[in-house]
Amino acid sequence: MRISTAQMTNSGVREMLLRQAEVQYTQLQLATQKRVLKPSDDPVAATSISFLQTEISQLEQFNVNGNMAKASNELEEGVLASTTDILFRIRSLMVNLGNGTYGSDELNSISVEMKERLSELIGLANTQNANGDYLFSGSKVKVEPFTKDTAGNIVYNGDQNQRMLRVSSGVVEPISDPGFDVFMDIKNGNGKFFTSSNAANTGTGIISTGSYQAPPNFLAEPYTVTFGTDINGNTTYTVTGDTSGTTVVPATVWQDGTAITFNGVSTAITGEPVAGDVFNIAPSSSQDLFSSVQTTLDAVNAFNDTPAGRALLTNTINSMQETLDRHMQNIDVVRGKVGSRLNAIASENNSNLALLVTSKSALSDVQDLDVVEASTRFSQQLVVLEAAQASFVRVQGLNLFNFL
């Protein structure tokens, strides 16, 4: 078989190029530390690598979300803890207001501190995070949640949506609570009804916050307790429905501290009410935390140092104290939820980290290069390439005319 010079040259060049390609491929492997450089190198491994990289990216994002959720919930927990401390102080001030010996100077001092505490509460309710987002505005993160209207009342400007973040493939955790649920939507009084006294009362009657035990947990209408006297000169009370005008309890002789019960309502009036004094029992309605404190402040500022004036202040304090206690209970419930969320987030983060380690290890097994094997192969390929180049030079030097 005859082999032409051109054929030998082309064959030699082709083989050298192949050896150079092998050297270049191994060099790239060593430079990138990757075994698979393109899908065609190992289609099965390439599919596994793509899947594992997606999974790792997802797990890393879950951890970022988890850290964000943790930071937000920790901020909320801190704000609620400070709010609880302030409420304890306000409640202590309310107890002090009930001191019957305090004069106008002492009451004024309490009023000044309570006003400052109220400002603190509003400030905490308008807390912003490091990004400038309001914590308690629901999904309206750039809207200040609590502001004063033209009448001086605190209004809520956020919504009732709860912001959420996915912290694992199957778990979505809240990162805050809407301010409406935390500070606004609490029933006043004992949660079923709210007691109060008429500002025009001239006696010293004090009405208790009472309790409600009727099977249907609602009051049909507001009720008025009106005091009078019978033909024997005994102090009596009558209970009538404000809406229906129905007399629920006819004129009954009153005794200090004796329970007044009707339609599941149970309360009592102590002190010395007189004929014409009126007390109100109304179904509980939502009352925000700030107006509860403000109502107490207004009662202190309007205080009239008379027996009737002290009774009016005491009645207001008692009802607002009950309402404040319900707000404190609600904040404790919210703090409990925040604590549960923090535990869940920590658990999911730990789980994600474990999965991340496993996935990265699996990716390393499939994708990473065996450096020792590749280095040995690279050395062998260089030797082969050099041998090919040397043999090509010698073959090219063969010429029949050299022997003529």
C-alpha positions as CSV (number, residue, x, y, z in Angstrom):
1,M,0.0,0.0,0.0
2,R,1.4,3.4,-0.9
3,I,1.2,6.2,1.5
4,S,1.8,9.6,0.1
5,T,3.8,12.4,1.8
6,A,0.6,14.5,2.0
7,Q,-1.3,11.7,3.6
8,M,1.4,11.2,6.3
9,T,1.5,14.9,6.9
10,N,-2.3,15.2,7.3
11,S,-2.4,12.2,9.5
12,G,0.3,13.5,11.7
13,V,-1.2,16.9,12.0
14,R,-4.6,15.4,12.9
15,E,-3.2,13.3,15.7
16,M,-1.2,16.2,17.1
17,L,-4.4,18.4,17.1
18,L,-6.3,15.6,18.9
19,R,-3.6,15.3,21.5
20,Q,-3.5,19.1,21.9
21,A,-7.3,19.1,22.4
22,E,-7.0,16.4,25.1
23,V,-4.3,18.5,26.8
24,Q,-6.4,21.6,26.6
25,Y,-9.5,19.8,28.0
26,T,-7.6,18.4,30.9
27,Q,-6.0,21.8,31.5
28,L,-9.5,23.4,31.6
29,Q,-10.6,20.7,34.1
30,L,-7.7,21.5,36.3
31,A,-8.3,25.3,36.0
32,T,-12.0,25.0,36.9
33,Q,-11.7,22.0,39.3
34,K,-14.7,20.6,37.5
35,R,-15.0,17.2,36.0
36,V,-17.9,18.0,33.7
37,L,-17.4,21.1,31.6
38,K,-20.3,20.7,29.3
39,P,-23.5,18.4,29.2
40,S,-22.1,16.3,26.4
41,D,-19.2,15.2,28.6
42,D,-21.6,13.2,30.9
43,P,-25.3,13.8,30.2
44,V,-26.4,11.9,33.3
45,A,-24.0,13.8,35.5
46,A,-25.0,17.1,33.9
47,T,-28.7,16.5,34.7
48,S,-27.8,15.7,38.3
49,I,-25.6,18.8,38.5
50,S,-28.4,21.0,37.2
51,F,-30.9,19.6,39.7
52,L,-28.5,19.9,42.6
53,Q,-27.5,23.4,41.8
54,T,-31.2,24.5,41.6
55,E,-31.8,22.8,45.0
56,I,-28.8,24.5,46.6
57,S,-29.8,27.9,45.2
58,Q,-33.3,27.3,46.6
59,L,-32.0,26.3,50.0
60,E,-29.7,29.3,50.2
61,Q,-32.7,31.6,49.4
62,F,-34.7,29.9,52.1
63,N,-32.0,30.6,54.6
64,V,-31.9,34.3,53.5
65,N,-35.7,34.4,54.0
66,G,-35.3,32.7,57.3
67,N,-32.8,35.2,58.5
68,M,-35.0,38.0,57.4
69,A,-38.0,36.5,59.1
70,K,-36.0,35.9,62.3
71,A,-34.8,39.5,62.4
72,S,-38.3,40.9,61.8
73,N,-39.9,38.7,64.5
74,E,-37.1,39.5,66.9
75,L,-37.7,43.2,66.3
76,E,-41.5,42.7,66.9
77,E,-40.8,40.7,70.1
78,G,-38.6,43.5,71.4
79,V,-41.2,46.1,70.6
80,L,-44.0,44.1,72.3
81,A,-41.8,43.5,75.4
82,S,-41.2,47.3,75.7
83,T,-45.0,47.9,75.2
84,T,-45.7,45.4,78.0
85,D,-43.3,47.3,80.3
86,I,-45.0,50.6,79.5
87,L,-48.5,49.1,80.1
88,F,-47.4,47.7,83.4
89,R,-46.4,51.2,84.4
90,I,-49.6,52.7,83.1
91,R,-51.6,50.2,85.1
92,S,-49.6,51.0,88.2
93,L,-50.4,54.7,87.6
94,M,-54.1,53.8,87.3
95,V,-54.0,52.0,90.6
96,N,-52.4,55.1,92.1
97,L,-55.2,57.2,90.6
98,G,-57.6,55.2,92.7
99,N,-56.0,56.6,95.9
100,G,-58.8,58.6,97.4
101,T,-56.4,60.9,99.3
102,Y,-54.6,62.2,96.2
103,G,-55.1,65.9,95.5
104,S,-54.9,67.8,92.3
105,D,-51.0,68.1,92.5
106,E,-50.5,64.3,92.7
107,L,-53.1,63.6,90.0
108,N,-51.5,66.2,87.8
109,S,-48.1,64.5,88.2
110,I,-49.6,61.1,87.3
111,S,-51.3,62.7,84.3
112,V,-48.0,64.2,83.0
113,E,-46.3,60.8,83.2
114,M,-49.2,59.0,81.7
115,K,-49.2,61.4,78.8
116,E,-45.5,60.7,78.2
117,R,-46.1,56.9,78.4
118,L,-48.9,57.3,75.8
119,S,-46.5,59.0,73.4
120,E,-44.1,56.2,73.9
121,L,-46.7,53.6,73.0
122,I,-47.6,55.5,69.8
123,G,-43.9,55.6,69.0
124,L,-43.5,51.9,69.5
125,A,-46.6,51.2,67.4
126,N,-44.9,53.2,64.6
127,T,-41.6,51.3,64.7
128,Q,-39.7,50.9,61.5
129,N,-37.1,48.3,60.5
130,A,-33.7,48.9,59.0
131,N,-35.2,49.2,55.6
132,G,-37.6,52.0,56.7
133,D,-40.6,49.7,56.5
134,Y,-43.3,50.1,59.3
135,L,-43.5,47.0,61.4
136,F,-47.3,47.1,62.2
137,S,-48.8,48.5,59.0
138,G,-49.7,45.1,57.5
139,S,-48.8,45.0,53.8
140,K,-48.7,48.8,53.6
141,V,-45.1,48.9,54.7
142,K,-44.4,52.5,53.7
143,V,-47.6,53.9,55.4
144,E,-47.3,55.2,59.0
145,P,-49.8,52.9,60.8
146,F,-50.9,55.2,63.6
147,T,-51.6,58.9,63.3
148,K,-53.9,61.4,64.9
149,D,-57.0,62.7,63.1
150,T,-58.3,66.2,63.3
151,A,-60.2,65.3,66.5
152,G,-57.0,64.1,68.1
153,N,-58.0,60.4,68.0
154,I,-55.5,57.8,67.0
155,V,-56.5,56.1,63.7
156,Y,-55.0,53.0,62.0
157,N,-53.8,53.6,58.4
158,G,-52.5,50.1,57.6
159,D,-54.4,47.0,56.6
160,Q,-55.1,43.7,58.2
161,N,-52.8,41.6,55.9
162,Q,-50.0,39.7,57.5
163,R,-46.7,39.7,55.6
164,M,-45.2,36.2,55.1
165,L,-41.9,34.7,53.9
166,R,-41.3,31.1,52.7
167,V,-38.5,29.6,54.9
168,S,-38.6,26.1,53.5
169,S,-40.3,24.2,50.7
170,G,-43.3,23.5,52.8
171,V,-43.3,26.3,55.5
172,V,-44.4,29.9,55.2
173,E,-44.0,32.0,58.3
174,P,-45.4,35.5,59.2
175,I,-42.8,38.2,59.7
176,S,-45.0,40.6,61.5
177,D,-48.5,41.3,62.8
178,P,-50.9,44.0,61.6
179,G,-51.3,46.8,64.1
180,F,-55.1,46.4,64.0
181,D,-54.8,43.0,65.6
182,V,-52.1,44.1,68.2
183,F,-53.4,47.5,69.3
184,M,-56.9,48.1,68.0
185,D,-59.3,45.1,67.9
186,I,-59.9,44.5,71.6
187,K,-63.3,44.5,73.3
188,N,-63.6,47.0,76.1
189,G,-64.9,46.3,79.6
190,N,-64.9,42.6,80.5
191,G,-65.2,41.6,76.9
192,K,-69.0,41.1,77.0
193,F,-70.2,44.4,78.4
194,F,-68.9,47.7,79.5
195,T,-70.0,49.6,82.6
196,S,-69.9,53.3,83.2
197,S,-71.5,56.0,85.3
198,N,-73.2,59.2,84.3
199,A,-71.1,62.3,84.6
200,A,-74.1,64.1,86.2
201,N,-74.4,61.7,89.1
202,T,-74.4,63.4,92.5
203,G,-73.9,60.2,94.6
204,T,-70.8,58.2,95.2
205,G,-71.9,54.9,93.7
206,I,-69.2,52.7,92.1
207,I,-70.3,50.1,89.6
208,S,-68.2,46.9,89.1
209,T,-67.0,45.7,85.8
210,G,-69.2,42.6,86.3
211,S,-69.4,39.3,84.5
212,Y,-71.6,37.7,81.8
213,Q,-72.8,34.1,81.9
214,A,-75.8,33.8,79.6
215,P,-75.7,31.0,77.0
216,P,-75.7,33.4,74.0
217,N,-72.5,35.4,74.4
218,F,-74.0,38.7,73.5
219,L,-76.2,41.4,75.0
220,A,-79.4,42.2,73.1
221,E,-79.1,45.9,73.8
222,P,-77.6,48.5,76.1
223,Y,-79.2,48.9,79.5
224,T,-79.6,51.7,82.0
225,V,-79.6,51.3,85.8
226,T,-81.6,54.3,87.3
227,F,-81.7,54.9,91.0
228,G,-84.7,56.3,92.9
229,T,-86.6,56.0,96.2
230,D,-89.7,54.2,97.2
231,I,-92.6,55.3,99.4
232,N,-90.7,54.1,102.4
233,G,-87.6,56.1,101.6
234,N,-85.5,53.1,100.5
235,T,-83.0,53.6,97.7
236,T,-84.2,51.6,94.7
237,Y,-82.8,50.8,91.2
238,T,-84.6,50.0,88.0
239,V,-83.0,48.4,84.9
240,T,-84.4,49.3,81.4
241,G,-83.4,48.4,77.9
242,D,-82.2,51.5,76.0
243,T,-83.4,50.2,72.6
244,S,-86.6,48.5,73.5
245,G,-87.6,50.7,76.5
246,T,-88.5,47.5,78.3
247,T,-88.2,47.4,82.0
248,V,-86.0,44.4,82.6
249,V,-85.7,44.8,86.4
250,P,-88.6,46.7,88.1
251,A,-87.9,49.0,91.0
252,T,-85.9,46.9,93.5
253,V,-84.6,48.0,96.9
254,W,-80.9,48.5,96.6
255,Q,-78.3,47.2,99.1
256,D,-74.7,48.1,99.1
257,G,-72.7,45.5,97.1
258,T,-75.7,43.3,96.4
259,A,-75.4,41.7,92.9
260,I,-77.6,43.2,90.2
261,T,-78.4,40.3,87.8
262,F,-80.5,40.1,84.6
263,N,-80.3,38.4,81.2
264,G,-76.9,36.8,82.2
265,V,-75.5,40.1,83.4
266,S,-74.1,40.3,86.9
267,T,-72.7,43.5,88.4
268,A,-72.8,45.4,91.7
269,I,-72.9,49.0,92.8
270,T,-71.2,50.0,96.0
271,G,-71.0,53.4,97.8
272,E,-73.9,55.7,98.2
273,P,-75.9,56.3,95.0
274,V,-78.7,58.7,95.3
275,A,-82.0,59.2,93.5
276,G,-81.5,60.3,89.9
277,D,-78.1,58.6,89.5
278,V,-77.7,56.7,86.3
279,F,-75.3,53.8,85.4
280,N,-74.9,52.3,82.0
281,I,-74.3,48.7,80.9
282,A,-73.5,48.4,77.1
283,P,-72.4,45.5,74.9
284,S,-68.6,45.6,74.6
285,S,-67.2,47.2,71.5
286,S,-63.7,47.4,70.0
287,Q,-61.5,50.0,71.8
288,D,-58.0,50.7,70.8
289,L,-55.2,50.7,73.4
290,F,-54.4,54.4,72.9
291,S,-58.0,55.7,73.4
292,S,-58.2,53.5,76.6
293,V,-55.2,55.4,78.0
294,Q,-56.5,58.7,76.6
295,T,-59.9,58.2,78.3
296,T,-58.2,57.8,81.6
297,L,-56.1,60.9,81.0
298,D,-59.2,62.9,80.1
299,A,-60.9,61.8,83.3
300,V,-57.9,62.9,85.3
301,N,-57.8,66.3,83.6
302,A,-61.5,66.8,84.1
303,F,-61.3,65.7,87.8
304,N,-63.6,67.6,90.2
305,D,-62.5,67.2,93.8
306,T,-65.8,66.3,95.3
307,P,-67.2,63.0,96.5
308,A,-69.2,62.6,93.3
309,G,-66.2,63.7,91.2
310,R,-64.0,61.0,92.9
311,A,-66.7,58.4,92.3
312,L,-66.8,59.4,88.6
313,L,-63.0,59.1,88.3
314,T,-63.0,55.7,90.1
315,N,-65.7,54.4,87.8
316,T,-63.7,55.5,84.7
317,I,-60.5,54.0,86.1
318,N,-62.1,50.7,86.9
319,S,-63.6,50.3,83.4
320,M,-60.4,51.4,81.7
321,Q,-58.3,49.2,83.9
322,E,-60.3,46.2,82.9
323,T,-59.9,47.2,79.2
324,L,-56.2,47.7,79.7
325,D,-55.9,44.2,81.2
326,R,-57.5,42.8,78.1
327,H,-55.0,44.7,75.9
328,M,-52.1,43.3,78.0
329,Q,-53.5,39.8,77.6
330,N,-53.8,40.3,73.8
331,I,-50.2,41.5,73.6
332,D,-49.1,38.4,75.6
333,V,-50.9,36.2,73.1
334,V,-49.2,38.0,70.2
335,R,-45.8,37.6,71.9
336,G,-46.5,33.9,72.3
337,K,-47.2,33.6,68.6
338,V,-44.0,35.5,67.8
339,G,-42.1,33.1,70.0
340,S,-43.6,30.1,68.3
341,R,-42.7,31.6,64.9
342,L,-39.1,32.2,66.0
343,N,-38.8,28.5,67.2
344,A,-40.3,27.3,63.9
345,I,-37.9,29.5,61.9
346,A,-34.9,28.3,63.8
347,S,-35.9,24.7,63.3
348,E,-36.4,25.2,59.5
349,N,-33.1,27.1,59.2
350,N,-31.3,24.1,60.9
351,S,-33.1,21.7,58.6
352,N,-32.2,23.8,55.6
353,L,-28.5,23.9,56.6
354,A,-28.4,20.2,57.0
355,L,-30.0,19.7,53.6
356,L,-27.6,22.3,52.1
357,V,-24.6,20.3,53.4
358,T,-26.0,17.1,52.0
359,S,-26.7,18.7,48.6
360,K,-23.3,20.3,48.3
361,S,-21.6,17.1,49.2
362,A,-23.7,15.3,46.5
363,L,-22.8,18.0,44.0
364,S,-19.2,17.7,44.8
365,D,-19.3,14.0,44.2
366,V,-20.8,14.4,40.8
367,Q,-19.1,17.6,39.6
368,D,-15.8,18.1,41.3
369,L,-12.6,16.9,39.7
370,D,-10.2,14.3,41.1
371,V,-7.1,16.5,41.0
372,V,-4.6,13.7,41.5
373,E,-6.1,11.6,38.6
374,A,-6.4,14.7,36.3
375,S,-2.8,15.8,37.1
376,T,-1.5,12.3,36.3
377,R,-3.5,12.2,33.1
378,F,-2.3,15.7,32.1
379,S,1.3,14.6,32.5
380,Q,0.7,11.5,30.4
381,Q,-1.1,13.6,27.7
382,L,1.9,16.0,27.6
383,V,4.3,13.1,27.1
384,V,2.1,11.7,24.3
385,L,1.8,15.1,22.6
386,E,5.6,15.7,22.8
387,A,6.2,12.2,21.4
388,A,3.7,12.9,18.5
389,Q,5.4,16.2,17.8
390,A,8.9,14.7,17.8
391,S,7.9,11.7,15.6
392,F,6.2,14.1,13.2
393,V,9.4,16.1,12.7
394,R,11.4,12.9,12.1
395,V,8.8,11.5,9.6
396,Q,8.8,14.8,7.8
397,G,12.5,14.5,7.4
398,L,12.2,11.3,5.4
399,N,12.9,12.0,1.7
400,L,14.0,9.6,-1.1
401,F,16.2,12.2,-2.6
402,N,18.4,12.1,0.6
403,F,19.6,8.7,-0.6
404,L,20.4,9.6,-4.2
